[in-house]
């Protein structure tokens, strides 16, 4: 994504119903949205792409070439020029795709004690697009559990039914990274486990992964 994808226009004003412009497959609309709008235009600037550049603090390269402006941006600017000829206070709404990645933990900690030989399931519901990459089970409880499955929604992430000892995922283990399926908003992530100790035990875990925003 270009740094110019938050487009210009009128701020804090309501101009009624949105009017879609263009049919080029880009999500562009005119109207009362939370995006930028008909703020005062820079003096002496006629071309809307130039307005975008000036408003963003970037200048034009020699010969009028606009550095860093994507094809999508240029088409948006063209559509906005037409729209502003009709309504000088038109705004642009751009539906941005997720383009930032960050690493976050996802906790599994509200388990009830499981009797010896018993099974349990812990579920978490990420509120952003999330891909699990490293499961941590505290080393003080890992010897007592077997991980029998990890599921994204209803899809299992294990290649067999035999399960994996939780010690593999303790915080002191090495080379235990995984690449799970991506969980979209609304998907649950569940860890299925078995207490292999001869006493009642309580399970907990943390799944680190990449969040896309």
N, C-alpha and C positions, 0 to 999 in steps of 0.2 A: 504493500500500500504506500502511496505517496503521502508526504507530509501535508499535501494540499487537499486531502480528501474531506476535510471539514470545510464546507464551502461557505461563501459569503452570503450576505443578504440582510433582511430586516430582523432586528432583535426585539423581543418582548412585544410583538404586535400580533393582532389577530385579523386576518384578512378573509375569514370565512372558509368555505369548502376548498379542499385541495383539488387542484387541477393537474392531472398527469400530463407530462410533456414527453414527446419522443417515443419511439418504439424500438429502441436499439438494445433492449434487454437490460439496461442499467436502471436501477431503482431511483428514478428522479421524479420529483413531484413539486408542484408549487403550492404554497398555502401556509396555514398557520401551524407550523411545527416548531419543534424545539431547536431547530438548526438555525444557522446564521441567516441574515436577511438584509433588507434594504437600508443598511447603514449608509452614512454619507459617503459618496464615492470620491476617490482621490481626484483632485483637480487635474485637468489635462490628460486624463486617461480615457481613451475611447474604447479600446478593445477589452472585452470582459476577461479574457485570459490575463491581460496585463493588470486588470483590476485585482484579480486573484493574487497575482504575484506581488503587487504593491501592498495589498492588504496583509499578506503573509510576511512581509518584510524582505522578500527576495526580489532581486532585480533581474532585468533582462540581459542576456548575453549580447555581445555585439552582433548586429545584423538582425535583431529582433527574435532570436531563437530563445524559447522558453526552456531553461534547464529543468530537468526533473519532472516535467509534466507528462503524465501518462496519456495514452490514447483515450482512455475513459475520461480523463480530466478534460481533455480538449473537446470531446464531444459534449460533455456536460456544459462546458463554457459556451459552446455554440448554441445549445438549447436554451441556456439562461439568457443569452443575448436576445434571442427571439422572444422569450418570455418577458423580459424587461421592456421590450418595445411595446408590449401590450399592457403590462402592469409594472411600472418602475419599482414598485415595492415587493415584487415577487421574491420568494425565497426558494432555496433548493434543499430538498430532503434527500440525503444519500444514505442508503442502508449499507453500513459497512460490514464486511465479513470479519470474523475473528482473525486477528493478526498479531496477537501478543501471547507469548508463552511464558509461564511462570511455574516454579516448582512449589507444590503445596502438600501438606500432610492431610490425610483423611483418617479420622479416628474411629476405632471400633472398641468401645469401652463400657457398654451398658449390658454386659452379659450377666446372666444368673448362674450361680454355681451349678456345675454338672457333676453328677455322681460318677463313681468309678465305672468305666466302660460305657458311659453315656455319650450322647452326641448333642451338639448345639450349633446354632446358626447366629451369626451377627451380621446385621445389615446396616449399610450407610447409604445416604441419598445425596450425592454431590449436587450442588446448585449451579455448577458450571460444567462445561465440557471437560472431562477428566480422563486421563489414561494412567492407570497404575503401573509403576515401574519397580518399586522396591517395597516388599512387605517386611515389617519388623514385628517380631514377637519378643517380648521381654525375656531375657535369658534366665530370669529367675522362675519363669513358669514354662518356658519352651520345652524342657525335658518331659513334661507331663501330657503333651498334646500331639496329635497327628492332624495335619491339614488334609481333609478329605476332598475338598473342592473349593474353588473360588469361582464365583459366577458374576457375570455382567448381565443384568437382567435375568434371563433364563438360560443363558449360554455358558456352559462350563469352560473353564480355562485350564483344565488338567488333561494330560494326554493319556492317562490311565485311571483306573478305579482304585489303585493301590494306596493312594495318598502319599504325602510327603511329611516327614518328621518336622515338627515346628522348629527344631534346633537349626535346621537349614536356614531359617529366616531370623535367627536371633541377631541382635544388634552387633555382635562381635563376629558374625560369619562374613565370609568374603565370597565374591563372585556369585551373589544371590540375586542379581538383578533379573527382572522379567519384563516382558512387553505384553501387557494385557490388552484386550480389546478396549476401545474407547467407549466410555459411558457418556451418553448425552444427558441433558437435563431431563429428569423424569425416570431415568434408569436407576435401579438399585444395584449396589455392589454387595455381595454377600460372601462371607467366609464360613465354610462348613468345617467343623472340627470334631475330634473325638478325644475324650479324656482316657488316656492309656495308663493312668496311674491307678493305684488301689485306694485312693482317697478322693473325696470331693474336691474339685478344683474350679477356679474361675478364670476364664480366658479373656485376653485383651490383645489388641494389635493396632498397628498404625500402618497405613498404606501411603507411601510417598509417590507422587506422580506429577504429571504435567497438566496444568490447567490452561485452556485456550480461551482468551478473552477477545 
